Amino acid sequence: MAIPNSASETIASETAKVPGLQLARAAQQLSEAYHGPRNPATKLIATDAHRAAYLTVRLPATYAAIENALQRLRECAPAFAPQSILDLGAGPGTATLAAYEVFPSLLSATLIERDRAMPGIGRQLRAAHDGRFRTPAPNGRSLPQPDH
């Protein structure tokens, strides 16, 4: 299953905001950070260019891998019908987006992400499922939902 059209449109919109050379440099930095030794205290995604690079380079493969695993789970356990999901280190909610596509039984999701900009991008990615997500702020309080 491919990334939903609304998510693809958001990815294109976000990456168009970053000049090509800057996007390529950020993608290289992300790749090096993901494959090299990591300090958990160091943020992998620190700039808008890094966010756009994640959307372009990492999200499609991550979505495909998660969606494939969840499809296999559904095949192995056809009666499994989760109603909620907790997505820790959610980024823009890639895993949650895949789960909503595979499990129509999902009614809600809670996404935890330390980067303050990713949840907003994630809400755009999941526009087709709007209203079923809750993103707690780092202090544990829920972030306000965008006005519609």
C-alpha positions as CSV (number, residue, x, y, z in Angstrom):
1,M,0.0,0.0,0.0
2,A,1.3,3.4,-0.9
3,I,1.4,6.5,1.3
4,P,-2.0,8.1,1.2
5,N,-2.4,10.9,-1.3
6,S,-3.1,13.6,1.3
7,A,0.2,12.6,3.0
8,S,2.1,12.7,-0.3
9,E,0.8,16.2,-1.0
10,T,2.0,17.4,2.5
11,I,5.4,15.9,1.9
12,A,5.7,17.7,-1.5
13,S,4.5,21.0,0.1
14,E,7.0,20.8,3.0
15,T,10.0,19.8,0.9
16,A,9.2,22.6,-1.6
17,K,9.9,25.1,1.2
18,V,13.6,24.0,1.4
19,P,16.2,24.7,-1.4
20,G,17.4,21.6,-3.1
21,L,21.0,21.8,-1.9
22,Q,20.0,22.5,1.7
23,L,17.6,19.5,1.5
24,A,20.3,17.2,0.1
25,R,22.7,18.3,2.8
26,A,20.1,17.7,5.6
27,A,19.3,14.3,4.1
28,Q,23.0,13.3,4.2
29,Q,23.3,14.5,7.8
30,L,20.2,12.4,8.8
31,S,21.6,9.4,7.0
32,E,24.9,9.7,8.8
33,A,23.1,10.3,12.1
34,Y,20.9,7.2,11.7
35,H,23.8,4.9,10.7
36,G,26.5,6.2,13.0
37,P,26.9,6.1,16.7
38,R,24.2,8.1,18.4
39,N,23.9,10.1,21.6
40,P,20.2,9.8,22.8
41,A,20.4,13.4,24.1
42,T,21.3,14.8,20.6
43,K,18.3,15.6,18.4
44,L,18.5,14.0,15.0
45,I,16.0,16.4,13.6
46,A,16.9,20.0,14.5
47,T,15.9,22.2,11.6
48,D,13.1,22.7,9.0
49,A,15.6,21.2,6.4
50,H,16.0,18.1,8.6
51,R,12.2,17.7,8.9
52,A,11.8,18.0,5.1
53,A,14.6,15.6,4.5
54,Y,13.0,13.1,6.9
55,L,9.7,13.4,5.1
56,T,11.4,12.9,1.7
57,V,14.0,10.2,2.5
58,R,13.0,8.4,5.7
59,L,9.2,8.5,5.9
60,P,8.4,6.5,2.7
61,A,10.6,3.6,3.6
62,T,9.5,3.7,7.3
63,Y,5.9,3.8,6.3
64,A,6.3,0.9,3.9
65,A,8.1,-1.3,6.5
66,I,5.5,-0.6,9.2
67,E,2.6,-1.0,6.9
68,N,4.0,-4.3,5.7
69,A,4.5,-5.6,9.3
70,L,1.0,-4.5,10.3
71,Q,-0.5,-6.2,7.2
72,R,1.2,-9.4,8.2
73,L,-0.1,-9.0,11.8
74,R,-3.6,-8.6,10.4
75,E,-3.1,-11.8,8.3
76,C,-1.9,-13.7,11.3
77,A,-4.5,-12.4,13.7
78,P,-7.6,-11.5,11.7
79,A,-9.7,-11.0,14.8
80,F,-7.2,-8.3,16.1
81,A,-9.0,-5.0,16.0
82,P,-7.2,-2.4,18.0
83,Q,-9.1,0.7,19.0
84,S,-6.2,2.9,20.1
85,I,-2.5,3.2,19.5
86,L,0.4,4.8,21.5
87,D,3.2,6.0,19.2
88,L,6.3,6.9,21.2
89,G,9.0,8.9,19.3
90,A,6.3,9.5,16.8
91,G,8.0,12.0,14.5
92,P,5.2,13.0,12.2
93,G,3.2,9.9,13.1
94,T,4.4,7.6,10.4
95,A,3.6,4.4,12.3
96,T,0.2,5.8,13.3
97,L,-0.6,6.7,9.7
98,A,0.2,3.2,8.6
99,A,-1.9,1.7,11.5
100,Y,-4.9,3.8,10.5
101,E,-4.7,2.5,7.0
102,V,-4.4,-1.1,8.0
103,F,-6.8,-1.1,11.0
104,P,-10.0,0.8,10.4
105,S,-11.0,-0.2,13.9
106,L,-8.7,2.4,15.4
107,L,-10.6,5.2,17.0
108,S,-7.8,7.1,18.7
109,A,-4.1,7.6,18.9
110,T,-1.7,9.2,21.3
111,L,1.5,10.4,19.8
112,I,4.6,11.4,21.8
113,E,7.3,13.4,20.1
114,R,10.0,15.7,21.5
115,D,10.4,17.8,18.4
116,R,7.9,20.6,18.6
117,A,7.4,21.1,14.9
118,M,6.8,17.5,13.9
119,P,3.3,17.1,15.4
120,G,2.0,20.0,13.2
121,I,3.4,18.4,10.1
122,G,2.0,15.1,11.3
123,R,-1.5,16.6,11.6
124,Q,-1.3,17.6,8.0
125,L,-0.1,14.1,6.9
126,R,-3.0,12.5,8.7
127,A,-5.6,15.0,7.5
128,A,-7.9,12.2,6.4
129,H,-8.0,10.9,9.9
130,D,-8.2,14.3,11.6
131,G,-9.9,14.3,15.0
132,R,-8.7,10.9,16.1
133,F,-5.3,11.9,17.4
134,R,-4.1,13.4,20.7
135,T,-0.5,14.7,21.0
136,P,0.5,15.4,24.6
137,A,2.9,18.3,25.1
138,P,6.3,17.5,26.7
139,N,4.9,18.5,30.1
140,G,2.1,15.9,29.8
141,R,-0.7,18.3,29.0
142,S,-2.5,17.9,25.7
143,L,-1.5,20.3,22.9
144,P,-4.4,22.3,21.6
145,Q,-5.8,21.0,18.4
146,P,-5.7,23.4,15.4
147,D,-8.7,25.5,14.5
148,H,-10.6,24.2,11.5
